[in-house]
């Protein structure tokens, strides 16, 4: 929860320093993706805890193991696609 609040405060602070535009900027895309990933991790954690409470330990371990690989790899893929696009403009 603290991470979401920190990202929101950071986003709000940065929005006040850049000019207002009527379209979606690359900064907006970056911040939304970061917030989405933090939420995905939080929901994954809640799901794992729920599965463990329902005595589905093997399923929760499998989910946690896959998410430890999938989430960082997809965020890395996003960065590999995002930063070359932003830096060439």
Residue pairs with C-beta under 8 A, 6 or more apart in sequence:
1 42
3 38
4 35
4 38
4 39
4 42
7 31
7 34
7 35
7 38
8 35
10 31
11 31
11 35
14 27
14 31
15 27
18 25
18 27
26 82
26 85
26 86
26 89
29 82
30 82
33 78
33 82
37 71
37 75
40 71
41 67
41 71
44 63
44 64
44 67
44 71
47 60
47 63
48 60
48 63
48 64
49 60
51 57
51 59
51 60
51 63
52 60
